[in-house]
Amino acid sequence: MSDTIQFQINNAVATITLNRPQVFNSFNKEMAHAMQDALDQCATHDDVRAVIIKGAGKAFCAGQDIQEITDPELNPGFKAILDDHYNPIVMKIRQLEKPVVAAVNGVAAGAGANIALCCDVVIASERAAFIQAFSKIGLIPDSAGTFFLPRLIGFGKASAAMMLADKISAVEAEKLGMIYKVEKSDDFESAFQKTADQLAQLPTIALANTKKALNASMTNDLEAQLTLESKLQIESASTEDYQEGVSAFVEKRQPVFKGK
């Protein structure tokens, strides 16, 4: 794997670190493909039950590397950047049958912000900020920003944030419902690690089915959603973890889930 991404697995938690700190972890072609490879590894490793995405250095991700798109020899073109780089990353995160925690330590701008916001749980340091920076250079929000942000904070707030390219602090993002929670800088790393560890010990199939239901709820009508819930509930009830959960409840003890 490219050194633009660091990847490790520890105690059922995979950590994907965006590793171009010298350019605030902005994406180029190499890093985009390396991140896709890392997400694929998370999907195929049975011992991975939760995933953390974080940034090296001071930033989470500043979005697209502008140097790449302004270099005639390096520029892959916007169709390739979206179809081959960002869109597959978003789809892999949403289709991954394991919970994904975005640990936003600093600025998350452009595609970097929207990749964070498509994750299942977003925890930010008090020093973090989110910026829909696209309008500043004459572009529209991509990487599913126009899909997720209005659903998170409402149409009006999302429209203003995207058109004005406002810098939204982590504290404000939490108040808006954009992210799960903000943590003090000193507590940030332990907080997102604790959350990922907790998710890794929960019934993985049930979490995956919850994620499938949430994905479908974006476009389903009520009847279709009820039908899907029924299907996924029956599937979840057939797992070993369901039996363990019920037994632990009856026996008044903590369940030990195995993700099966």
Summary of the structure (lengths in Angstrom):
residues: 260
radius of gyration: 18.8
end to end distance: 29.2
largest distance: 66.3
contacts: 875
relative contact order: 0.11
helix: 53%
strand: 17%
